[in-house]
Amino acid sequence: MATVTAPAPRTALPGLLGHRAVAKLLLLALAAAVLVPLAGARWPDGSWPHALTVDLTEPLSRASDWIIDNRDSHPLFLYFFGYVSNAVVLSVRAVYLLLLGAGWAGVTVFGALVAWRVAGVRLALGTAAGFLVCGLLGMWVPTMQTLALMVVAVLASVAVGALLGLAAGLSDRMDRALRPVLDTMQVMPAFAYLLPVVLVFGIGVPAAVLATVVYAAPPMARLTALGLRGADKGVLEAVESLGATGRQRLLTARIPLARKELLLGVNQAIMMALSMAVIASVIGAGGLGDRVYQALASVDVGAALAAGIPIVLLAVVLDRVTGAAGERLGDPRPGQARAHGAYALAAVAAVALVGRLADRLDWPDALTVHIAEPVNRVVDWMTAHLYSGVPYVGGTADWAGHFTTWVLDPLRDGLQWLPWWSVLLLVAALAWLIGTWRTALTAVLAMAAIGVLGVWEPSLDTLSQVLAAVAVTLVLGFATGIAAARNDRFERALRPVLDVCQTMPQFVYLIPVVALFGVGRAPAVAAAIVYALPAVVRITTQGLRQVDPAAMEAARSLGATSGQQLRQVQLPLARRSLLLAVNQGVVLVLAVVIIGGLVGGGALGYDAVFGLAQGDLATGLVAGAAIVCLGLMLDRVTQPTGRRPKKGA
């Protein structure tokens, strides 16, 4: 009888050498010992070598000139882009005229009825109050302009995103092909989308809508693919066993099972479209965003706030209504839903008819409250009393100056002092320690592409602002998230504040920081901190609350104090959520630091703003590409790659 001999077990490395991270560190130290002397001898000054730089100014300028010269004569523009532009203009104008035709009362009633249908009386009253406040602030017409732009942009974003998500959800090959494209689109800050679209479509509504579609479609595509791929296998097998065709399986099983993900995608598309619609005011979108942009340009904080409040209210209303609609999915009374829809349309038509007969479609001027002047008086008082000269603690301008002098300047100078090859080695080390060699290679190539584009110095300036903002965001976010996870009353009080902050578009955050800190890099960092903080707090709180209760009970039974439970149980078990909070904080901070170029942030943000303002494709597009590379590098360095478990493990 043959004897089966078990293979001898592999000898484990002793002590710390058996730890994967230590082994990686040893390999990195060995590689650094070999490469650093060679790199120091080859490039002693440390600046990015001119021989490794590709100047794209001439080809991009030629491309820009060709587009401008042929925009009115080439068949591609006449018979494709021209038709797309006309369709967008006609669609937005039709929706805008429909909203004006319904009148302020008709739109308010329609919004309240929809909210009542999906969530009840409380949300209906909140929706009606939100629309009425828009009118009271004298922003009814700009609100309708933004809403018309939103309707068209969201419908197009949902259609494009659903088609891409459908392809990715049904085909592994298409999923692999679309993944890097969607990654790039989501990492790219909104500002970087504007210049190429403006070059093709010019200043105006078509460019604003199409830039919004490009920005808002990726989350819809991702969530659609996620929902289709996550459909219950048992249900799909049962449908297939009944002889259903592929199309029938899609329509009767996959899509119904993915309804919640689809509506979540619609919700995310709406929020991102509203954010982009405000930013697109820079290229002539009009509406509320244009009022905010013009007020910021003249540092009129009161006028900016008067236009910013309706943006926030519109975002909150749309977020609540779509979120409530997602929770009511699966309502077994479709006939009743159709009847309610018919009643709502009839009520709106009746209200609009009464308003037209009474010549009361426009918001009455007598009911307008002008808040710009009193807000500016408050700002003037704050400038006089808080901006500088506060005894002992100094003013907000002093804080901004100290933060710039003690944090931003040393961090920027330190990064720019480092030799370029040492920065690449550091990026490779960080990415490899928390991920795989593929993660490290992607991060290094993204960082090297920045040098090849010839914007190494301004990119490091932007990186210094991002690192400073992320550090402050994580300190405040983790502390607040831990407090919210351990105190239910504090978490309930904090929830509405986080809701408002998360639904507020990026552009609006610039208003208070300009009033408090003036212009410069510190205000841009402050706006980025305020924008990214809610996401970090929410993810941290959720991660700590989802820790296994059995582990917490075991720690308590062993006599662990509250602090020991936090340090030794909750934080280690919530590691993935905390790393996700870091990743989201980095991506959100980068988005607003770039927009901070409008308020003196400088670096890549300034290049993007300058290229857009001057129509300089070379400057703007190179800055946008560098922003994408920087975002991709930061995403890879801060998001660990999970290892696939081995068979049998």
C-alpha positions as CSV (number, residue, x, y, z in Angstrom):
1,M,0.0,0.0,0.0
2,A,1.5,3.3,-1.1
3,T,2.1,5.8,1.7
4,V,1.2,9.4,1.0
5,T,3.8,11.7,2.4
6,A,2.7,15.2,3.3
7,P,4.9,18.0,2.0
8,A,7.2,19.5,4.5
9,P,5.8,22.8,5.9
10,R,7.5,25.9,4.7
11,T,9.8,27.4,7.3
12,A,8.5,30.7,8.5
13,L,10.8,33.6,8.7
14,P,11.7,34.4,12.3
15,G,10.3,37.3,14.2
16,L,9.5,40.5,12.5
17,L,10.9,39.2,9.1
18,G,7.7,37.1,8.8
19,H,5.6,40.2,8.6
20,R,4.7,41.2,5.0
21,A,5.1,44.9,5.6
22,V,8.6,44.4,7.2
23,A,9.6,42.3,4.2
24,K,8.5,45.1,1.9
25,L,10.4,47.7,3.9
26,L,13.6,45.7,3.7
27,L,13.2,45.4,-0.1
28,L,12.5,49.1,-0.3
29,A,15.6,49.9,1.8
30,L,17.7,47.7,-0.4
31,A,16.4,49.3,-3.6
32,A,16.9,52.8,-2.1
33,A,20.5,51.9,-1.2
34,V,21.2,51.0,-4.8
35,L,19.1,53.6,-6.6
36,V,19.6,56.8,-4.5
37,P,23.4,57.1,-5.1
38,L,22.9,56.5,-8.8
39,A,20.1,59.1,-9.1
40,G,22.0,61.6,-7.0
41,A,25.1,61.3,-9.3
42,R,23.0,61.5,-12.5
43,W,20.7,64.4,-11.4
44,P,22.5,66.3,-8.6
45,D,20.3,69.4,-8.6
46,G,17.1,67.5,-7.9
47,S,14.8,69.4,-10.3
48,W,12.8,67.5,-12.9
49,P,15.1,67.0,-15.9
50,H,14.2,69.1,-18.9
51,A,15.1,66.1,-21.2
52,L,12.2,64.2,-19.6
53,T,9.6,67.0,-20.3
54,V,7.3,67.0,-23.2
55,D,6.1,70.5,-24.3
56,L,2.5,70.2,-25.4
57,T,2.0,73.9,-25.9
58,E,2.5,73.9,-29.7
59,P,0.3,70.8,-30.6
60,L,-2.4,71.9,-28.2
61,S,-2.4,75.5,-29.5
62,R,-2.6,74.1,-33.1
63,A,-5.5,71.9,-32.0
64,S,-7.2,74.9,-30.4
65,D,-6.8,77.1,-33.4
66,W,-8.1,74.3,-35.7
67,I,-11.2,73.9,-33.6
68,I,-11.8,77.6,-33.5
69,D,-11.3,78.1,-37.2
70,N,-13.5,75.1,-38.2
71,R,-16.2,75.4,-35.5
72,D,-18.6,77.1,-38.0
73,S,-17.7,75.3,-41.2
74,H,-16.5,71.7,-40.6
75,P,-19.1,68.9,-41.1
76,L,-18.3,67.4,-37.7
77,F,-19.4,70.6,-36.0
78,L,-22.3,71.4,-38.4
79,Y,-23.9,68.0,-38.5
80,F,-23.1,66.5,-35.1
81,F,-22.0,69.0,-32.4
82,G,-24.3,71.6,-33.9
83,Y,-27.3,69.3,-33.6
84,V,-26.3,68.3,-30.1
85,S,-26.0,72.0,-29.1
86,N,-29.4,72.9,-30.6
87,A,-31.1,70.0,-28.9
88,V,-29.7,71.0,-25.6
89,V,-30.7,74.6,-26.0
90,L,-34.2,73.7,-27.1
91,S,-34.6,71.2,-24.2
92,V,-33.5,73.6,-21.5
93,R,-35.6,76.4,-23.0
94,A,-38.7,74.2,-23.1
95,V,-38.3,73.1,-19.5
96,Y,-37.6,76.7,-18.4
97,L,-40.7,78.0,-20.2
98,L,-42.7,75.2,-18.6
99,L,-41.6,76.2,-15.2
100,L,-42.3,79.8,-15.8
101,G,-45.7,78.9,-17.2
102,A,-46.6,77.0,-14.1
103,G,-45.7,80.0,-12.0
104,W,-44.2,80.1,-8.6
105,A,-47.4,78.7,-7.0
106,G,-47.7,75.9,-9.5
107,V,-44.0,74.8,-9.1
108,T,-44.3,75.0,-5.3
109,V,-47.5,72.9,-5.3
110,F,-46.0,70.3,-7.6
111,G,-42.9,70.0,-5.6
112,A,-44.9,69.7,-2.3
113,L,-47.2,67.1,-3.8
114,V,-44.4,64.9,-5.1
115,A,-42.7,65.1,-1.7
116,W,-45.9,64.2,0.0
117,R,-46.4,61.3,-2.2
118,V,-43.0,59.7,-1.5
119,A,-42.3,60.8,2.1
120,G,-45.3,62.3,3.8
121,V,-46.5,65.6,5.1
122,R,-43.3,66.7,6.8
123,L,-41.1,66.6,3.7
124,A,-44.0,68.2,1.7
125,L,-44.0,71.2,4.0
126,G,-40.2,71.4,3.9
127,T,-40.2,71.3,0.1
128,A,-42.8,74.0,-0.1
129,A,-40.9,76.1,2.4
130,G,-37.7,75.6,0.4
131,F,-39.2,76.9,-2.8
132,L,-40.9,79.8,-1.0
133,V,-37.6,80.9,0.6
134,C,-36.1,81.0,-2.9
135,G,-38.8,83.4,-3.9
136,L,-38.4,85.5,-0.7
137,L,-34.8,86.0,-1.4
138,G,-35.5,87.4,-4.8
139,M,-34.0,84.4,-6.6
140,W,-37.1,82.8,-8.2
141,V,-36.1,83.3,-11.8
142,P,-32.4,82.2,-11.3
143,T,-33.7,79.2,-9.4
144,M,-35.9,78.2,-12.3
145,Q,-33.0,78.6,-14.7
146,T,-30.8,76.3,-12.6
147,L,-33.7,73.9,-12.2
148,A,-34.3,73.7,-16.0
149,L,-30.6,73.1,-16.5
150,M,-30.7,70.4,-13.9
151,V,-33.7,68.6,-15.3
152,V,-32.1,68.3,-18.8
153,A,-28.6,67.5,-17.4
154,V,-29.9,64.8,-15.0
155,L,-32.0,63.1,-17.6
156,A,-29.1,63.0,-20.0
157,S,-26.7,61.9,-17.2
158,V,-29.0,59.1,-16.1
159,A,-29.5,57.9,-19.7
160,V,-25.8,57.9,-20.5
161,G,-24.8,56.4,-17.1
162,A,-27.5,53.7,-17.3
163,L,-26.3,52.6,-20.8
164,L,-22.7,52.5,-19.7
165,G,-23.7,50.7,-16.5
166,L,-25.8,48.2,-18.4
167,A,-22.9,47.4,-20.7
168,A,-20.5,47.0,-17.7
169,G,-23.0,45.0,-15.7
170,L,-23.6,42.5,-18.5
171,S,-20.0,42.2,-19.9
172,D,-16.8,41.5,-18.0
173,R,-14.8,42.8,-20.9
174,M,-16.7,46.1,-21.0
175,D,-16.5,46.4,-17.2
176,R,-12.7,46.1,-17.3
177,A,-12.5,48.6,-20.2
178,L,-14.8,51.2,-18.5
179,R,-13.3,50.9,-15.0
180,P,-10.2,53.1,-15.6
181,V,-12.3,55.6,-17.6
182,L,-14.8,56.0,-14.8
183,D,-11.9,56.1,-12.2
184,T,-10.4,59.0,-14.1
185,M,-13.7,60.8,-14.5
186,Q,-14.4,60.5,-10.8
187,V,-10.9,61.6,-9.7
188,M,-10.9,64.6,-12.1
189,P,-12.1,67.7,-10.3
190,A,-15.1,69.4,-11.9
191,F,-13.2,72.5,-13.0
192,A,-11.0,70.4,-15.3
193,Y,-14.1,69.4,-17.5
194,L,-14.9,72.9,-18.5
195,L,-12.2,74.0,-20.9
196,P,-12.4,71.2,-23.5
197,V,-16.2,71.5,-23.6
198,V,-16.1,75.3,-24.0
199,L,-13.6,74.9,-26.8
200,V,-16.0,72.7,-28.8
201,F,-19.4,74.3,-27.9
202,G,-18.4,77.8,-26.9
203,I,-19.6,79.7,-23.9
204,G,-23.2,79.1,-22.9
205,V,-25.9,76.5,-21.9
206,P,-24.8,73.6,-24.2
207,A,-21.3,73.6,-22.8
208,A,-22.6,73.8,-19.2
209,V,-25.1,70.9,-19.8
210,L,-22.6,68.6,-21.5
211,A,-19.9,69.3,-18.9
212,T,-22.5,68.4,-16.2
213,V,-23.4,65.2,-18.0
214,V,-19.7,64.1,-18.2
215,Y,-19.3,64.8,-14.5
216,A,-22.6,63.3,-13.2
217,A,-22.8,60.1,-15.4
218,P,-20.0,58.0,-13.7
219,P,-21.8,57.4,-10.4
220,M,-24.9,56.3,-12.3
221,A,-22.8,54.0,-14.4
222,R,-21.0,52.5,-11.4
223,L,-24.2,51.9,-9.3
224,T,-26.1,50.5,-12.3
225,A,-23.3,48.0,-13.0
226,L,-23.1,47.2,-9.2
227,G,-26.8,46.5,-9.1
228,L,-26.9,44.3,-12.1
229,R,-23.9,42.3,-11.0
230,G,-25.2,41.9,-7.5
231,A,-28.6,40.5,-8.5
232,D,-29.6,37.3,-6.6
233,K,-28.1,34.3,-8.5
234,G,-30.9,32.1,-7.3
235,V,-33.6,34.3,-8.8
236,L,-31.7,34.6,-12.1
237,E,-31.3,30.8,-12.3
238,A,-35.0,30.3,-11.6
239,V,-36.0,32.7,-14.4
240,E,-33.5,31.0,-16.8
241,S,-34.9,27.6,-15.9
242,L,-38.3,28.8,-17.0
243,G,-36.9,29.4,-20.5
244,A,-36.6,33.2,-20.4
245,T,-34.4,34.8,-23.1
246,G,-31.5,37.1,-22.2
247,R,-33.7,40.1,-22.8
248,Q,-36.5,38.8,-20.7
249,R,-34.1,38.0,-17.8
250,L,-32.8,41.5,-18.0
251,L,-36.2,43.2,-18.0
252,T,-38.0,40.9,-15.6
253,A,-35.2,40.0,-13.1
254,R,-31.9,41.9,-13.3
255,I,-33.3,45.4,-13.5
256,P,-36.1,45.0,-10.9
257,L,-33.6,43.4,-8.5
258,A,-31.3,46.4,-9.0
259,R,-33.9,49.1,-8.5
260,K,-32.5,50.4,-5.2
261,E,-29.0,50.8,-6.7
262,L,-30.5,52.5,-9.8
263,L,-32.4,55.0,-7.7
264,L,-29.3,55.6,-5.6
265,G,-27.5,56.3,-8.9
266,V,-30.2,58.8,-9.8
267,N,-29.8,60.5,-6.4
268,Q,-26.0,60.8,-6.8
269,A,-26.3,62.0,-10.4
270,I,-28.7,64.7,-9.2
271,M,-26.3,65.9,-6.4
272,M,-23.3,65.9,-8.7
273,A,-25.2,67.6,-11.5
274,L,-26.3,70.4,-9.1
275,S,-22.8,70.8,-7.9
276,M,-21.5,71.0,-11.5
277,A,-24.3,73.2,-12.7
278,V,-23.2,75.8,-10.2
279,I,-19.5,75.5,-11.2
280,A,-20.6,75.7,-14.9
281,S,-21.7,79.2,-14.2
282,V,-18.1,80.2,-15.0
283,I,-18.8,79.2,-18.7
284,G,-22.2,81.0,-19.0
285,A,-24.7,78.5,-17.5
286,G,-26.6,81.4,-15.8
287,G,-28.9,80.8,-12.9
288,L,-27.9,80.7,-9.3
289,G,-24.4,79.8,-10.0
290,D,-23.8,82.9,-12.1
291,R,-25.1,85.0,-9.2
292,V,-22.7,83.4,-6.8
293,Y,-19.8,83.7,-9.2
294,Q,-20.4,87.3,-10.0
295,A,-20.8,88.1,-6.3
296,L,-17.6,86.3,-5.4
297,A,-15.8,88.2,-8.2
298,S,-16.8,91.5,-6.6
299,V,-16.4,90.1,-3.0
300,D,-20.0,90.8,-2.3
301,V,-20.7,88.2,0.4
302,G,-24.3,89.3,0.9
303,A,-25.3,88.8,-2.7
304,A,-23.3,85.5,-2.8
305,L,-25.2,84.2,0.3
306,A,-28.6,85.3,-1.2
307,A,-27.9,83.1,-4.2
308,G,-26.1,80.3,-2.2
309,I,-29.0,79.7,0.2
310,P,-31.4,78.6,-2.7
311,I,-28.7,76.3,-4.0
312,V,-28.5,74.6,-0.7
313,L,-32.2,74.4,-0.3
314,L,-32.6,73.0,-3.8
315,A,-29.9,70.4,-3.1
316,V,-31.5,69.4,0.2
317,V,-35.0,69.1,-1.3
318,L,-33.8,67.0,-4.3
319,D,-31.7,64.8,-2.0
320,R,-34.6,64.1,0.4
321,V,-37.2,63.4,-2.3
322,T,-35.0,61.0,-4.3
323,G,-33.8,59.3,-1.1
324,A,-37.4,58.9,0.2
325,A,-38.4,57.5,-3.2
326,G,-35.7,54.9,-3.0
327,E,-37.0,53.7,0.4
328,R,-40.5,53.4,-1.0
329,L,-39.5,51.1,-3.9
330,G,-41.5,48.0,-4.2
331,D,-44.8,49.8,-3.4
332,P,-47.4,47.2,-4.5
333,R,-50.0,49.8,-5.6
334,P,-48.8,51.1,-9.0
335,G,-52.4,52.0,-9.9
336,Q,-52.7,54.3,-6.9
337,A,-49.3,55.9,-7.7
338,R,-50.5,56.7,-11.2
339,A,-53.7,58.2,-9.8
340,H,-51.7,60.3,-7.4
341,G,-49.5,61.5,-10.3
342,A,-52.6,62.4,-12.3
343,Y,-54.1,64.3,-9.4
344,A,-50.8,66.2,-8.9
345,L,-50.6,67.3,-12.5
346,A,-54.3,68.3,-12.4
347,A,-53.7,70.4,-9.3
348,V,-50.6,72.1,-10.8
349,A,-52.5,72.8,-14.0
350,A,-55.4,74.4,-12.0
351,V,-53.0,76.5,-9.9
352,A,-51.1,77.6,-13.0
353,L,-54.4,78.5,-14.8
354,V,-55.5,80.6,-11.8
355,G,-52.1,82.3,-11.6
356,R,-52.2,83.2,-15.3
357,L,-55.8,84.5,-15.1
358,A,-54.8,86.6,-12.1
359,D,-51.5,87.7,-13.7
360,R,-49.6,86.3,-10.7
361,L,-47.2,83.8,-12.3
362,D,-44.1,85.9,-11.3
363,W,-43.0,86.1,-7.7
364,P,-44.4,89.3,-6.2
365,D,-41.8,92.0,-5.6
366,A,-43.6,93.0,-2.4
367,L,-42.7,89.6,-0.9
368,T,-39.0,89.8,-1.6
369,V,-36.6,90.1,1.3
370,H,-33.2,91.7,0.5
371,I,-30.6,90.2,2.7
372,A,-27.5,91.3,0.8
373,E,-27.1,94.7,2.6
374,P,-27.6,93.4,6.2
375,V,-25.3,90.4,5.5
376,N,-22.6,92.8,4.2
377,R,-23.0,94.9,7.3
378,V,-22.4,91.8,9.4
379,V,-19.4,91.0,7.2
380,D,-18.0,94.5,7.6
381,W,-18.4,94.1,11.4
382,M,-16.7,90.8,11.3
383,T,-13.9,92.2,9.2
384,A,-13.5,95.1,11.6
385,H,-13.7,93.0,14.8
386,L,-12.7,89.4,13.9
387,Y,-10.5,89.8,10.8
388,S,-7.7,91.2,12.8
389,G,-6.9,92.9,16.1
390,V,-8.7,90.4,18.4
391,P,-6.8,90.6,21.8
392,Y,-4.6,87.6,22.7
393,V,-5.9,85.1,20.0
394,G,-5.6,87.4,16.9
395,G,-8.1,87.6,14.1
396,T,-9.0,85.2,11.3
397,A,-6.6,87.0,9.0
398,D,-3.8,86.4,11.6
399,W,-4.8,82.7,11.7
400,A,-4.7,82.5,7.9
401,G,-1.3,84.2,7.8
402,H,0.1,82.0,10.6
403,F,-1.2,78.8,8.9
404,T,0.4,79.9,5.6
405,T,3.7,80.8,7.3
406,W,4.0,77.9,9.6
407,V,2.3,75.1,7.7
408,L,1.7,75.7,4.0
409,D,5.0,77.5,3.1
410,P,7.3,74.9,4.9
411,L,5.4,72.0,3.5
412,R,5.5,73.4,-0.1
413,D,9.2,74.4,0.2
414,G,10.0,71.0,1.7
415,L,8.3,69.1,-1.2
416,Q,9.9,71.3,-3.8
417,W,13.3,70.9,-2.1
418,L,13.1,67.1,-2.4
419,P,14.8,65.6,-5.5
420,W,12.2,64.5,-8.0
421,W,13.4,60.9,-7.9
422,S,13.0,60.8,-4.1
423,V,9.4,61.9,-4.4
424,L,8.8,59.0,-6.8
425,L,10.5,56.6,-4.5
426,L,8.4,57.8,-1.6
427,V,5.2,57.5,-3.6
428,A,6.2,54.0,-4.6
429,A,7.0,53.0,-1.0
430,L,3.7,54.3,0.4
431,A,1.6,52.7,-2.4
432,W,3.3,49.4,-2.2
433,L,3.1,49.2,1.6
434,I,-0.7,49.4,1.6
435,G,-1.3,47.8,-1.8
436,T,0.4,45.7,-4.4
437,W,3.2,46.3,-6.9
438,R,0.6,47.2,-9.5
439,T,-0.8,49.9,-7.2
440,A,2.7,51.3,-6.7
441,L,3.4,51.2,-10.4
442,T,0.2,53.1,-11.2
443,A,0.9,55.8,-8.5
444,V,4.5,56.2,-9.7
445,L,3.5,56.5,-13.4
446,A,0.8,59.1,-12.5
447,M,3.3,61.2,-10.5
448,A,5.9,60.9,-13.2
449,A,3.4,62.0,-15.8
450,I,3.1,65.3,-13.9
451,G,6.8,65.9,-14.4
452,V,6.6,64.9,-18.1
453,L,3.9,67.5,-18.5
454,G,6.2,70.2,-17.2
455,V,4.2,71.2,-14.1
456,W,6.2,69.6,-11.4
457,E,6.6,72.7,-9.2
458,P,3.0,73.9,-9.2
459,S,1.8,70.3,-8.7
460,L,3.9,70.0,-5.5
461,D,2.4,73.3,-4.4
462,T,-1.1,71.9,-4.9
463,L,0.0,68.6,-3.1
464,S,1.2,70.6,-0.1
465,Q,-2.2,72.3,0.2
466,V,-4.0,68.9,-0.1
467,L,-1.8,67.3,2.5
468,A,-2.3,70.2,5.0
469,A,-6.0,70.2,4.4
470,V,-6.3,66.4,4.8
471,A,-4.3,66.4,8.0
472,V,-6.6,69.0,9.6
473,T,-9.7,67.2,8.2
474,L,-8.7,63.9,9.6
475,V,-7.9,65.2,13.0
476,L,-11.3,67.0,13.2
477,G,-13.2,64.3,11.4
478,F,-11.9,61.4,13.4
479,A,-12.4,63.2,16.7
480,T,-16.0,64.2,15.8
481,G,-16.8,60.8,14.3
482,I,-15.6,59.0,17.5
483,A,-17.7,61.4,19.7
484,A,-20.8,60.8,17.5
485,A,-20.3,57.0,17.5
486,R,-20.1,57.0,21.3
487,N,-22.9,59.5,22.1
488,D,-26.3,59.0,20.5
489,R,-27.6,62.4,21.5
490,F,-24.6,64.2,19.9
491,E,-24.9,62.0,16.7
492,R,-28.6,63.1,16.4
493,A,-27.8,66.7,16.8
494,L,-24.9,66.5,14.3
495,R,-26.9,64.7,11.6
496,P,-28.8,67.7,10.2
497,V,-25.6,69.7,10.1
498,L,-23.8,67.0,8.1
499,D,-26.8,66.6,5.8
500,V,-26.7,70.3,4.9
501,C,-23.0,70.3,4.5
502,Q,-23.0,67.2,2.3
503,T,-25.7,68.5,0.0
504,M,-24.0,71.9,-0.4
505,P,-22.3,72.4,-3.7
506,Q,-18.5,73.0,-3.7
507,F,-18.8,76.5,-5.0
508,V,-20.8,77.7,-2.1
509,Y,-18.1,76.9,0.4
510,L,-16.0,79.7,-0.9
511,I,-18.4,82.3,0.3
512,P,-17.8,82.2,4.1
513,V,-14.1,81.6,3.8
514,V,-13.6,84.7,1.7
515,A,-15.5,86.7,4.2
516,L,-13.5,85.4,7.2
517,F,-10.0,84.9,5.7
518,G,-9.8,87.0,2.6
519,V,-8.0,85.5,-0.4
520,G,-5.0,83.3,-0.6
521,R,-4.0,79.7,-0.1
522,A,-5.2,79.4,3.5
523,P,-8.9,80.2,2.5
524,A,-8.7,77.6,-0.2
525,V,-7.5,75.1,2.3
526,A,-10.2,76.1,4.8
527,A,-13.0,75.7,2.2
528,A,-11.6,72.2,1.4
529,I,-11.6,71.2,5.0
530,V,-15.2,72.3,5.5
531,Y,-16.2,70.4,2.3
532,A,-14.5,67.1,3.1
533,L,-15.2,67.0,6.9
534,P,-18.8,65.7,6.7
535,A,-17.9,62.6,4.6
536,V,-15.0,61.8,7.0
537,V,-17.3,62.2,10.1
538,R,-20.0,60.0,8.6
539,I,-17.8,57.2,7.5
540,T,-15.9,57.2,10.8
541,T,-19.1,57.1,12.8
542,Q,-20.6,54.4,10.7
543,G,-17.5,52.2,10.8
544,L,-17.2,52.5,14.6
545,R,-20.9,51.7,15.1
546,Q,-20.7,48.6,12.9
547,V,-18.0,47.0,15.0
548,D,-19.1,43.5,16.2
549,P,-21.1,43.9,19.4
550,A,-19.7,40.5,20.6
551,A,-16.2,41.9,20.5
552,M,-17.2,45.0,22.5
553,E,-19.0,42.8,25.0
554,A,-16.0,40.6,25.4
555,A,-13.8,43.6,26.0
556,R,-16.1,45.0,28.6
557,S,-16.3,41.6,30.4
558,L,-12.5,41.6,30.7
559,G,-12.7,45.0,32.5
560,A,-11.5,47.2,29.6
561,T,-12.1,50.9,30.2
562,S,-13.9,53.0,27.6
563,G,-10.6,54.3,26.2
564,Q,-9.2,50.8,26.0
565,Q,-12.3,49.6,24.1
566,L,-11.8,52.4,21.6
567,R,-8.1,51.9,21.1
568,Q,-7.8,48.1,21.2
569,V,-11.2,47.0,19.8
570,Q,-13.2,49.6,17.9
571,L,-10.4,51.4,16.0
572,P,-8.6,48.1,14.8
573,L,-11.9,46.5,13.8
574,A,-13.0,49.7,11.9
575,R,-9.7,49.9,10.0
576,R,-11.3,49.6,6.6
577,S,-13.8,52.3,7.3
578,L,-11.1,54.6,8.6
579,L,-9.0,54.0,5.5
580,L,-12.0,54.7,3.3
581,A,-12.6,58.0,5.3
582,V,-8.9,58.9,4.5
583,N,-9.4,58.2,0.8
584,Q,-12.6,60.1,0.5
585,G,-11.1,63.0,2.5
586,V,-8.2,63.2,0.1
587,V,-10.4,63.1,-3.1
588,L,-12.9,65.7,-1.8
589,V,-10.1,68.0,-0.5
590,L,-8.4,67.9,-3.9
591,A,-11.6,68.9,-5.7
592,V,-12.0,72.1,-3.6
593,V,-8.3,73.0,-3.5
594,I,-8.5,73.3,-7.3
595,I,-11.6,75.5,-7.2
596,G,-9.7,77.5,-4.6
597,G,-7.8,78.9,-7.5
598,L,-10.7,81.4,-7.8
599,V,-9.8,82.8,-4.4
600,G,-6.0,83.0,-4.7
601,G,-5.2,79.3,-4.1
602,G,-2.6,79.4,-6.9
603,A,-0.7,76.4,-8.3
604,L,-2.7,74.0,-10.6
605,G,-6.0,75.6,-9.6
606,Y,-4.8,79.0,-10.9
607,D,-3.6,77.4,-14.1
608,A,-7.0,75.8,-14.7
609,V,-8.8,79.1,-14.0
610,F,-6.4,81.1,-16.2
611,G,-6.7,78.6,-19.0
612,L,-10.5,78.7,-18.9
613,A,-10.6,82.5,-18.6
614,Q,-8.2,83.1,-21.5
615,G,-9.2,80.2,-23.7
616,D,-5.7,78.9,-23.4
617,L,-6.1,75.2,-24.1
618,A,-2.4,74.4,-23.5
619,T,-2.3,75.9,-20.0
620,G,-5.8,74.7,-18.9
621,L,-5.6,71.2,-20.4
622,V,-2.1,70.5,-19.0
623,A,-3.2,71.7,-15.6
624,G,-6.3,69.5,-15.8
625,A,-4.2,66.4,-16.8
626,A,-1.9,67.1,-14.0
627,I,-4.8,67.3,-11.6
628,V,-6.1,64.0,-12.8
629,C,-2.6,62.4,-12.3
630,L,-2.3,63.9,-8.9
631,G,-5.8,62.7,-7.9
632,L,-5.0,59.2,-9.3
633,M,-1.8,59.0,-7.3
634,L,-3.4,60.2,-4.1
635,D,-6.3,57.7,-4.6
636,R,-3.9,54.8,-5.0
637,V,-1.7,55.8,-2.1
638,T,-4.7,56.2,0.3
639,Q,-6.9,53.2,-0.8
640,P,-5.4,49.8,0.1
641,T,-5.9,47.0,-2.4
642,G,-7.4,43.9,-0.8
643,R,-5.7,40.6,-1.6
644,R,-7.8,37.9,-3.0
645,P,-8.1,34.9,-0.6
646,K,-6.4,31.8,-1.7
647,K,-8.4,28.7,-2.4
648,G,-9.0,26.8,0.7
649,A,-8.1,29.6,3.0
